[in-house]
Amino acid sequence: MNAQIPLRAGVVKSYSIPVGENGRMNLPAELRRRLGLSGAGKITLEEYADRIEIVSFQQRLQRVRELMQPFLRPGQSMSEELIRERRAEATKDAAE
């Protein structure tokens, strides 16, 4: 059963999902499509003080990218910078 009346500001849609005795639940097909899930997959349930959010891997990855954006410098790879730093540390340790 889907409720169309928002319970609080920002709620787009609400789903009533039965949970079995063993804790299993089935996500509605519409929700799985929006999460980018087809077939088996993994999701993350994030618990807050007043709610639980379902987050897909792609959504989590996008959040990390958005959080890292202010620290990125155009034309520079953070992984290459990390490798360079590690090599410098290894060279320093070998010299000691």
MDAnalysis code that builds the backbone (N, CA, C; Angstrom):
import MDAnalysis as mda
import numpy as np

u = mda.Universe.empty(288, n_residues=96, atom_resindex=np.repeat(np.arange(96), 3), trajectory=True)
u.add_TopologyAttr("name", ["N", "CA", "C"] * 96)
u.add_TopologyAttr("resid", np.arange(1, 97))
u.add_TopologyAttr("resname", ["MET", "ASN", "ALA", "GLN", "ILE", "PRO", "LEU", "ARG", "ALA", "GLY", "VAL", "VAL", "LYS", "SER", "TYR", "SER", "ILE", "PRO", "VAL", "GLY", "GLU", "ASN", "GLY", "ARG", "MET", "ASN", "LEU", "PRO", "ALA", "GLU", "LEU", "ARG", "ARG", "ARG", "LEU", "GLY", "LEU", "SER", "GLY", "ALA", "GLY", "LYS", "ILE", "THR", "LEU", "GLU", "GLU", "TYR", "ALA", "ASP", "ARG", "ILE", "GLU", "ILE", "VAL", "SER", "PHE", "GLN", "GLN", "ARG", "LEU", "GLN", "ARG", "VAL", "ARG", "GLU", "LEU", "MET", "GLN", "PRO", "PHE", "LEU", "ARG", "PRO", "GLY", "GLN", "SER", "MET", "SER", "GLU", "GLU", "LEU", "ILE", "ARG", "GLU", "ARG", "ARG", "ALA", "GLU", "ALA", "THR", "LYS", "ASP", "ALA", "ALA", "GLU"])
u.atoms.positions = np.array([
    [0.833, -1.167, 0.000],
    [0.000, 0.000, 0.000],
    [0.883, 1.238, 0.000],
    [0.666, 2.146, -0.905],
    [1.457, 3.360, -1.014],
    [0.635, 4.555, -0.588],
    [1.151, 5.321, 0.325],
    [0.454, 6.532, 0.776],
    [0.950, 7.711, -0.039],
    [0.076, 8.530, -0.542],
    [0.453, 9.673, -1.344],
    [0.555, 10.961, -0.525],
    [0.137, 10.944, 0.724],
    [0.183, 12.126, 1.572],
    [1.505, 12.115, 2.338],
    [2.351, 13.124, 2.126],
    [3.644, 13.151, 2.823],
    [3.462, 13.214, 4.334],
    [4.300, 12.476, 5.047],
    [4.268, 12.485, 6.502],
    [5.052, 13.666, 7.056],
    [6.047, 14.126, 6.318],
    [6.831, 15.298, 6.704],
    [7.393, 15.929, 5.433],
    [7.863, 17.141, 5.535],
    [8.383, 17.870, 4.380],
    [9.485, 17.069, 3.693],
    [9.473, 17.034, 2.392],
    [10.509, 16.357, 1.623],
    [10.182, 14.929, 1.254],
    [9.166, 14.331, 1.849],
    [8.811, 12.952, 1.531],
    [8.124, 12.936, 0.168],
    [8.690, 12.181, -0.757],
    [8.135, 12.086, -2.101],
    [7.085, 10.995, -2.163],
    [7.387, 9.866, -1.566],
    [6.477, 8.737, -1.591],
    [6.732, 7.884, -0.358],
    [5.701, 7.249, 0.121],
    [5.807, 6.400, 1.286],
    [5.337, 5.001, 0.913],
    [6.041, 3.984, 1.387],
    [5.682, 2.591, 1.116],
    [5.408, 1.887, 2.432],
    [4.404, 1.049, 2.441],
    [4.149, 0.178, 3.574],
    [4.633, -1.206, 3.155],
    [5.698, -1.686, 3.781],
    [6.330, -2.945, 3.383],
    [6.256, -3.929, 4.534],
    [5.614, -5.083, 4.309],
    [5.564, -6.085, 5.369],
    [6.953, -6.677, 5.642],
    [7.224, -6.944, 6.898],
    [8.485, -7.555, 7.307],
    [8.151, -8.908, 7.919],
    [8.779, -9.964, 7.395],
    [8.541, -11.310, 7.893],
    [9.146, -11.520, 9.272],
    [8.794, -12.628, 9.889],
    [9.311, -12.944, 11.225],
    [10.826, -13.028, 11.239],
    [11.410, -13.411, 10.108],
    [12.864, -13.531, 10.021],
    [13.537, -12.214, 9.635],
    [12.747, -11.130, 9.506],
    [13.299, -9.820, 9.193],
    [13.378, -9.501, 7.717],
    [12.973, -10.430, 6.876],
    [13.050, -10.197, 5.430],
    [11.911, -9.303, 4.960],
    [12.256, -8.507, 3.949],
    [11.230, -7.675, 3.334],
    [11.531, -7.569, 1.847],
    [10.519, -7.309, 1.068],
    [10.670, -7.151, -0.368],
    [10.469, -5.693, -0.724],
    [11.457, -5.128, -1.420],
    [11.336, -3.753, -1.873],
    [10.457, -3.723, -3.114],
    [9.551, -2.773, -3.215],
    [8.713, -2.663, -4.401],
    [9.574, -2.453, -5.650],
    [9.111, -2.993, -6.786],
    [9.858, -2.911, -8.045],
    [10.194, -1.468, -8.406],
    [9.241, -0.571, -8.205],
    [9.473, 0.842, -8.531],
    [10.650, 1.409, -7.737],
    [10.731, 1.065, -6.475],
    [11.819, 1.535, -5.622],
    [13.144, 0.903, -6.038],
    [13.139, -0.393, -6.358],
    [14.367, -1.058, -6.816],
    [14.884, -0.404, -8.090],
    [13.989, -0.063, -9.008],
    [14.410, 0.599, -10.256],
    [15.059, 1.946, -9.948],
    [14.458, 2.723, -9.060],
    [15.023, 4.034, -8.723],
    [16.370, 3.916, -8.018],
    [16.564, 2.831, -7.282],
    [17.845, 2.594, -6.618],
    [18.881, 2.001, -7.574],
    [18.448, 1.645, -8.782],
    [19.368, 1.059, -9.753],
    [19.658, -0.398, -9.488],
    [18.745, -1.087, -8.803],
    [18.938, -2.502, -8.483],
    [18.195, -3.367, -9.488],
    [18.887, -4.350, -10.015],
    [18.221, -5.346, -10.857],
    [18.725, -6.703, -10.400],
    [17.830, -7.590, -10.077],
    [18.226, -8.874, -9.520],
    [18.749, -8.691, -8.109],
    [19.666, -9.554, -7.729],
    [20.252, -9.486, -6.390],
    [21.212, -8.303, -6.307],
    [21.372, -7.775, -5.134],
    [22.282, -6.658, -4.930],
    [22.357, -6.317, -3.462],
    [23.035, -5.241, -3.162],
    [23.170, -4.803, -1.776],
    [22.728, -3.354, -1.662],
    [22.140, -3.063, -0.531],
    [21.767, -1.709, -0.179],
    [22.300, -1.442, 1.216],
    [22.318, -0.197, 1.588],
    [22.713, 0.177, 2.936],
    [21.525, 0.838, 3.601],
    [21.259, 0.443, 4.826],
    [20.251, 1.122, 5.630],
    [21.005, 2.048, 6.567],
    [20.733, 3.345, 6.454],
    [21.380, 4.318, 7.317],
    [20.385, 4.750, 8.377],
    [20.749, 4.548, 9.634],
    [19.859, 4.882, 10.748],
    [20.195, 6.259, 11.298],
    [19.183, 7.079, 11.406],
    [19.286, 8.403, 12.004],
    [18.415, 8.407, 13.258],
    [18.437, 9.482, 13.993],
    [17.649, 9.551, 15.228],
    [16.158, 9.381, 14.961],
    [15.686, 9.898, 13.826],
    [14.248, 9.885, 13.567],
    [13.829, 9.129, 12.316],
    [14.766, 8.433, 11.652],
    [14.402, 7.748, 10.412],
    [15.482, 6.751, 10.002],
    [15.126, 5.920, 9.023],
    [16.068, 5.012, 8.381],
    [15.991, 5.293, 6.889],
    [17.147, 5.426, 6.239],
    [17.187, 5.668, 4.805],
    [17.805, 4.464, 4.105],
    [17.270, 4.147, 2.934],
    [17.823, 3.091, 2.091],
    [18.700, 3.761, 1.042],
    [19.948, 3.320, 0.949],
    [20.905, 3.932, 0.035],
    [21.552, 2.840, -0.803],
    [21.600, 3.044, -2.117],
    [22.279, 2.092, -2.997],
    [23.772, 2.411, -3.050],
    [24.557, 1.488, -3.578],
    [25.996, 1.693, -3.724],
    [26.262, 2.930, -4.571],
    [25.527, 3.078, -5.668],
    [25.728, 4.222, -6.558],
    [25.422, 5.544, -5.848],
    [24.377, 5.573, -5.034],
    [24.053, 6.787, -4.287],
    [25.152, 7.115, -3.281],
    [25.661, 6.104, -2.610],
    [26.740, 6.306, -1.628],
    [27.996, 6.823, -2.323],
    [28.330, 6.236, -3.482],
    [29.489, 6.669, -4.247],
    [29.331, 8.125, -4.680],
    [28.144, 8.495, -5.118],
    [27.886, 9.876, -5.525],
    [28.058, 10.829, -4.340],
    [27.606, 10.425, -3.156],
    [27.776, 11.265, -1.960],
    [29.250, 11.487, -1.652],
    [30.054, 10.427, -1.760],
    [31.488, 10.544, -1.494],
    [32.118, 11.494, -2.502],
    [31.751, 11.347, -3.769],
    [32.294, 12.241, -4.795],
    [31.936, 13.693, -4.511],
    [30.699, 13.946, -4.096],
    [30.269, 15.306, -3.781],
    [31.037, 15.862, -2.574],
    [31.267, 15.016, -1.564],
    [32.009, 15.454, -0.392],
    [33.470, 15.752, -0.724],
    [34.055, 15.006, -1.657],
    [35.461, 15.169, -2.012],
    [35.698, 16.307, -2.996],
    [34.668, 16.755, -3.686],
    [34.807, 17.764, -4.733],
    [35.589, 19.003, -4.292],
    [35.329, 19.559, -3.115],
    [36.089, 20.756, -2.721],
    [37.586, 20.522, -2.559],
    [38.020, 19.274, -2.386],
    [39.422, 18.969, -2.156],
    [40.167, 18.589, -3.427],
    [39.447, 18.391, -4.520],
    [40.079, 17.988, -5.765],
    [40.656, 19.194, -6.484],
    [41.826, 18.989, -7.076],
    [42.440, 20.038, -7.877],
    [42.368, 19.612, -9.337],
    [41.971, 20.499, -10.213],
    [41.851, 20.147, -11.635],
    [43.156, 19.585, -12.182],
    [43.045, 18.485, -12.917],
    [44.209, 17.881, -13.556],
    [45.080, 17.053, -12.638],
    [44.665, 16.854, -11.398],
    [45.482, 16.085, -10.458],
    [44.681, 14.912, -9.928],
    [45.302, 13.740, -9.920],
    [44.663, 12.533, -9.437],
    [45.054, 12.309, -7.975],
    [44.051, 12.146, -7.118],
    [44.351, 11.917, -5.706],
    [45.067, 10.583, -5.504],
    [44.729, 9.588, -6.313],
    [45.393, 8.289, -6.159],
    [46.858, 8.390, -6.552],
    [47.165, 9.152, -7.621],
    [48.566, 9.334, -8.016],
    [49.332, 10.107, -6.947],
    [48.677, 11.086, -6.338],
    [49.302, 11.857, -5.262],
    [49.600, 10.953, -4.066],
    [48.667, 10.072, -3.720],
    [48.871, 9.137, -2.618],
    [50.029, 8.194, -2.914],
    [50.082, 7.668, -4.137],
    [51.178, 6.762, -4.522],
    [52.512, 7.487, -4.430],
    [52.562, 8.725, -4.906],
    [53.785, 9.524, -4.838],
    [54.233, 9.717, -3.389],
    [53.270, 10.035, -2.507],
    [53.607, 10.223, -1.087],
    [54.126, 8.939, -0.463],
    [53.489, 7.814, -0.793],
    [53.923, 6.523, -0.224],
    [55.323, 6.146, -0.706],
    [55.584, 6.405, -1.984],
    [56.926, 6.100, -2.511],
    [57.981, 6.965, -1.826],
    [57.661, 8.229, -1.589],
    [58.596, 9.124, -0.905],
    [58.851, 8.627, 0.518],
    [57.803, 8.184, 1.208],
    [57.967, 7.635, 2.558],
    [58.817, 6.380, 2.536],
    [58.579, 5.502, 1.546],
    [59.359, 4.264, 1.450],
    [60.826, 4.570, 1.175],
    [61.082, 5.533, 0.330],
    [62.473, 5.930, 0.016],
    [63.145, 6.489, 1.268],
    [62.423, 7.312, 2.023],
    [62.956, 7.887, 3.258],
    [63.251, 6.782, 4.269],
    [62.332, 5.832, 4.414],
    [62.537, 4.726, 5.355],
    [63.719, 3.862, 4.949],
    [63.880, 3.633, 3.655],
    [65.002, 2.814, 3.174],
    [66.338, 3.501, 3.412],
    [66.351, 4.832, 3.354],
    [67.570, 5.592, 3.557],
    [67.994, 5.619, 5.021],
    [67.076, 5.403, 5.932],
    [67.378, 5.470, 7.378],
    [67.992, 4.229, 7.889],
])
